[in-house]
Amino acid sequence: MNVQIHSLTGPNCITLEDGQIVYETILPELKAGNRVELDFKGVKLFASPFFNAAIGQLYRDFSSDELNRLLDMRGLTANGEIVLRKVGENAKVYYSSAKAKSVIESVVDSQESEDSR
Amino acid sequence: MGGLAKVLEADDRPPVFQWHTMRSEVAASLANNGFLRFFGQPGKRSKGTAAEFRQDTLLEKEPLVAYLVQDWIGMGRIKLSAALKEAIVSTAWEIYANAFEHSQSGVGVFSCGQHYPRKHLLELTVVDFGCGIPDKVRTFLKRPAMSGAEALQWAFRRGTTTSQIGIARGMGLDLLREFVRVNRGQVSIFSHDAYAIIDSRLPQRKNREVIYGKSDVSFSGTIANIVFRCTPHYYSFASEVSSRPLF
């Protein structure tokens, strides 16, 4: 799948709302194991709210290895790449701690229901 | 001042400006940045070194980006590389995004800017009259006794956010700090009784740190003032691009 980002967002990839549109466009493809190419040709401006929604959320369901294998980013500016890397580092920590929290909570819940029997 | 006037207006207590008492140089300056016109006064706006005083009640990307690119950076025919221009506008956008996300300000966000051609500096001030960063952090962390400076320190940490929408956030202030470092600029944030200042002109070791403190004067919203150097020499983000895998 090839996605021309400019046609979805215009020249500025800076808002959470635009990021969410991109996320919802590519998620089903990635979940099906298909490669996705995001082409940023014509995009001039990038900011973290966009990447938080478009890419950061993917760490909820995919590992770094999976994303490196399935996602191809084309035409990012140098600044865009720097913002994306920082968002990615933050998202890895955020979603891994969210997963750990969820595992701990389910263990505690099951322990409590065991105890109450 | 313009923002305060709008807050009073919204509260049905419109202030009265004694315009005739202004010194001529003050009036000229307020005409240049459109402040007089904003309040319905005569005064021709000049496309000199001042970016227009404006009020934004919504975070709308196209008009705000146009303002930053054409009016703020565009003034004075500043010569910037495309990469530096993008980094400056992108970082300024992060400030607006933060102001709109956190302030819950009924009157919106006010901003104005200035170019100092001889010093090669570009300044932008963004003010909101919302609940302020310390209050938002204290409520989120359920720590009412937390000092304003501690709350700002928490907000500046990478990845911290008061947003509860389930998406990793909290990169805006971190990106701002990082860009100010490579650009050797300055950022000052005042909110409630606290401030956070990054000044890259300080001696080595100090210049990478954020200085937090308690202000003598308390302001219920948030004031963000940024100063960027607009010479390519002070920009090295591109050299920091890594060859490591992206994700």
Interface residues (C-beta under 8 A of the other chain):
Chain A: G10 N12 I14 T15 L16 K44 L45 F46 A47 S48 P49 N52 A53 I55 G56 Q57 Y59 S64 L67 N68 L71 M73 T77 A78 N79 E81 I82 V83 L84 R85 K86 V87 G88 N90 A91 V93 Y94 Y95
Chain B: L59 K61 E62 V65 A83 E86 A87 V89 S90 W93 E94 A97 R158 G159 I167 A168 R169 G170 M171 G172 D174 L175 E178 F237 A238 E240 V241 S242 P245 L246 F247
